Amino acid sequence: MASKSYNKDRDKGIIFSKKADDIDPYDDDPAILRAVASCGHVVSPNSMTSWCGRELNLGKHVFTCPVNGCGKVWSYEEVRKLALLTPDETQHFEMTLTSLACGGSQKKSCPGCEMLIQREDSSNLNVICKLCSIKNKKPFEFCWQCLKEWMGTRPRSDKCDNSGCFNAALKLMEDCTFMPVKWGVANCPSVRACPTCGTLVEHNTQHCKNVKCLNCQKEFCFVCLKLTSECQKLKPKSYFSTCADGVVAPRQTSLPSWNSK
């Protein structure tokens, strides 16, 4: 990983510090700028990238501060900003986070008490923690997506009203580039959500237009988003050509719910 450093003129909205890095105690050069995270601990873009990347590789989709048992949850937006994620790192983080989220995890830590909560309604981001509600003597609601105390109306399936709350998968599909012209097809988005389980899939532009989702193992056409069996039934042997109607499915604006067909 290439070394990164903050720049006061470029990196707006960051509280800077010259104290030693709390994650990496060997990073203590007072001439180097570091950042103060929301939990109050000092980090560098390198230590933040390294720690959160390690957590991601362990299958964790909630990032918490590791310093002296702090455990405060860092939002993905904060991690992205303080880690100075490169475009490639951003894509890796967001695709992995989405895959983990779509892989069936229905438990997350409440930002109030850190107790694991199971979401009962997968279409509603508004979740109530019963333990915090009893403790505070009023309903404690938080957002399943950004893990902050709930703001705005409910129910919501896209985001709450907290600043920085967004669905990383939808944003990635919205912002992704088009693939090079392939199989006689132009303007095909380079990132798709599996039509069966919603996991994000990127085509490597090699071989035919069909891909297999690593999460649900279903194979689908990257162009029309139909299952391969359905696409081929409409136009047999069209693995390397346009689909039956010649139309490219547009960018997806929502994540498909699990469909076991």
C-alpha positions in Angstrom: 0.0 0.0 0.0 1.4 3.4 -1.0 2.0 5.8 1.8 -0.7 8.6 2.2 -0.6 11.9 3.9 -3.1 14.7 4.7 -3.1 18.1 3.1 -4.8 21.0 4.9 -5.7 22.7 1.7 -7.1 19.6 0.0 -8.7 17.6 2.9 -11.5 19.8 4.1 -13.7 18.9 7.1 -10.9 17.1 9.0 -9.7 18.0 12.5 -5.9 17.8 12.3 -3.4 16.9 15.0 0.3 16.4 15.3 0.0 13.9 18.1 1.2 10.4 17.7 -1.0 7.9 15.9 -3.1 6.0 18.5 -3.4 3.0 16.2 0.2 2.8 15.2 2.4 4.0 18.1 5.5 4.0 15.9 4.0 6.8 13.8 4.9 9.7 16.1 6.8 12.2 13.9 5.5 15.6 15.1 6.0 17.0 11.6 3.4 14.8 10.1 -0.3 15.7 10.1 -2.8 13.2 11.5 -6.5 13.4 12.1 -8.8 13.3 15.1 -11.5 10.7 14.6 -15.1 11.1 15.9 -14.2 9.0 19.0 -11.4 11.5 19.8 -8.4 9.2 19.0 -5.7 10.2 16.5 -5.3 8.3 13.3 -3.4 8.6 10.0 -4.7 7.7 6.6 -2.3 4.7 6.5 -3.3 3.3 9.9 -7.0 3.8 9.2 -6.8 2.1 5.8 -4.8 -0.8 7.2 -7.0 -1.4 10.3 -10.3 -1.1 8.4 -9.0 -3.2 5.5 -8.1 -5.9 8.0 -11.5 -5.8 9.5 -13.1 -6.0 6.1 -11.0 -9.0 5.2 -12.3 -10.7 8.4 -15.8 -10.3 7.1 -16.8 -7.4 9.4 -18.9 -4.6 7.9 -19.0 -2.3 10.9 -15.8 -0.5 11.7 -15.0 0.3 15.3 -12.0 2.1 16.9 -9.5 -0.5 18.3 -7.7 1.9 20.7 -7.7 0.7 24.3 -11.1 -1.0 23.9 -12.8 2.2 22.7 -15.1 0.3 20.3 -16.9 3.4 19.0 -18.4 2.8 15.6 -16.9 4.8 12.7 -19.3 5.4 9.8 -18.2 4.3 6.4 -18.2 8.0 5.3 -15.8 8.8 8.1 -13.5 5.9 7.2 -13.5 6.9 3.6 -12.6 10.4 4.4 -9.9 9.8 7.1 -8.4 6.8 5.2 -8.1 8.9 2.0 -9.3 5.9 0.1 -8.2 5.8 -3.5 -10.8 5.1 -6.2 -9.7 1.5 -6.3 -9.8 1.1 -2.6 -13.2 2.8 -2.5 -14.6 0.4 -5.0 -13.1 -2.6 -3.1 -14.5 -1.4 0.2 -18.0 -0.6 -1.2 -18.3 -3.8 -3.1 -17.1 -5.9 -0.2 -19.4 -4.1 2.3 -22.3 -4.6 0.0 -21.5 -8.3 -0.5 -21.3 -8.8 3.3 -24.5 -6.9 3.8 -26.3 -8.9 1.2 -24.9 -12.2 2.5 -27.6 -12.5 5.0 -26.2 -10.7 8.1 -29.3 -9.5 10.0 -27.6 -8.4 13.2 -25.7 -5.2 13.9 -24.5 -3.4 17.0 -26.7 -0.8 18.5 -24.8 2.6 18.5 -26.3 3.2 22.0 -25.4 0.1 23.9 -23.4 -2.0 21.4 -25.8 -4.9 21.9 -26.4 -7.0 18.8 -29.8 -6.2 17.3 -31.7 -8.3 14.8 -33.7 -6.3 12.2 -37.2 -7.7 11.8 -38.2 -5.8 8.7 -35.5 -5.9 6.0 -37.3 -3.1 4.0 -37.1 -0.6 6.9 -33.9 1.0 8.0 -35.5 2.4 11.2 -34.7 0.0 14.1 -35.7 0.3 17.8 -33.3 -1.0 20.5 -35.5 -2.3 23.3 -32.6 -2.2 25.9 -31.8 1.5 25.2 -35.5 2.3 25.1 -35.9 0.9 28.6 -32.8 2.5 29.9 -33.6 6.0 28.5 -37.4 5.6 29.3 -38.2 6.6 25.7 -37.9 4.8 22.3 -34.3 4.7 21.0 -34.3 4.4 17.3 -31.2 4.1 15.0 -30.4 3.8 11.4 -29.5 0.3 10.2 -27.4 1.8 7.4 -25.3 4.6 9.0 -25.6 3.3 12.6 -26.5 6.7 14.0 -29.5 7.7 16.1 -32.4 8.0 13.7 -33.3 11.3 12.1 -36.3 12.0 9.9 -39.6 10.2 9.0 -40.0 6.5 9.1 -40.3 3.9 7.7 -37.5 4.4 5.1 -35.8 1.9 2.9 -33.2 4.2 1.2 -31.6 6.4 4.0 -32.3 8.4 7.1 -31.8 12.2 7.3 -28.4 12.0 9.0 -25.7 13.7 7.0 -23.7 11.1 5.0 -26.2 8.3 5.2 -26.4 6.6 1.9 -26.5 3.2 0.4 -22.9 2.4 -0.9 -24.2 -0.2 -3.3 -26.7 2.2 -5.0 -24.1 5.0 -5.2 -21.6 2.6 -6.7 -24.1 1.5 -9.4 -25.1 5.1 -10.0 -21.5 6.3 -10.4 -19.9 3.4 -12.2 -18.5 3.8 -15.7 -19.9 2.0 -18.8 -18.1 -1.1 -20.0 -16.2 -0.9 -23.3 -18.3 -1.9 -26.3 -18.6 -5.7 -26.0 -20.7 -8.4 -27.6 -22.1 -5.7 -30.0 -23.4 -3.9 -26.9 -22.7 -0.3 -25.8 -23.7 1.6 -22.7 -23.7 -1.3 -20.4 -22.9 -0.4 -16.7 -19.8 -2.0 -15.4 -21.3 -2.9 -12.0 -24.6 -4.8 -11.6 -26.6 -6.1 -8.7 -27.3 -9.8 -8.9 -31.0 -10.1 -9.9 -31.4 -13.0 -7.4 -29.7 -11.8 -4.2 -28.6 -8.2 -4.8 -24.9 -8.8 -4.4 -22.8 -6.4 -6.5 -21.0 -8.0 -9.4 -18.4 -6.5 -11.8 -17.7 -8.0 -15.2 -14.0 -8.5 -16.1 -14.9 -7.9 -19.8 -13.5 -11.3 -20.7 -15.3 -14.3 -22.1 -19.1 -14.2 -22.6 -21.7 -11.8 -21.2 -22.9 -14.2 -18.5 -21.5 -14.1 -14.9 -22.0 -16.2 -11.8 -22.8 -14.5 -8.5 -20.3 -15.8 -5.9 -22.9 -15.3 -3.2 -26.0 -17.2 -4.5 -24.2 -19.1 -7.3 -26.9 -18.0 -9.8 -25.7 -17.2 -13.4 -27.2 -14.2 -15.1 -26.8 -12.1 -18.2 -24.9 -8.9 -17.5 -26.6 -7.1 -20.3 -30.4 -7.8 -19.8 -30.2 -9.0 -16.2 -32.2 -12.1 -16.8 -31.0 -15.5 -15.6 -28.8 -17.1 -18.2 -31.4 -19.8 -18.8 -34.1 -17.2 -19.5 -31.9 -15.1 -21.8 -30.8 -18.1 -23.8 -34.3 -19.5 -24.1 -35.3 -16.2 -25.8 -32.3 -16.2 -28.0 -30.3 -19.4 -28.1 -26.5 -19.4 -28.4 -26.4 -15.6 -27.9 -23.5 -15.8 -25.4 -21.4 -13.4 -27.4 -24.1 -11.3 -29.0 -27.0 -9.0 -28.1 -30.0 -10.3 -26.2 -33.3 -11.1 -27.8 -34.8 -7.6 -27.7 -31.4 -5.9 -28.3 -32.0 -3.8 -25.2 -29.5 -3.1 -22.4 -31.0 -3.1 -19.0 -30.6 0.4 -17.5 -28.6 1.2 -14.4 -30.3 -0.3 -11.4 -31.7 2.1 -8.9 -32.6 -0.4 -6.2 -31.2 -3.7 -4.8 -33.2 -6.8 -5.6 -34.5 -8.7 -2.6 -33.5 -12.3 -2.3 -35.4 -14.4 -4.8 -34.7 -18.1 -4.5 -36.0 -19.0 -8.0 
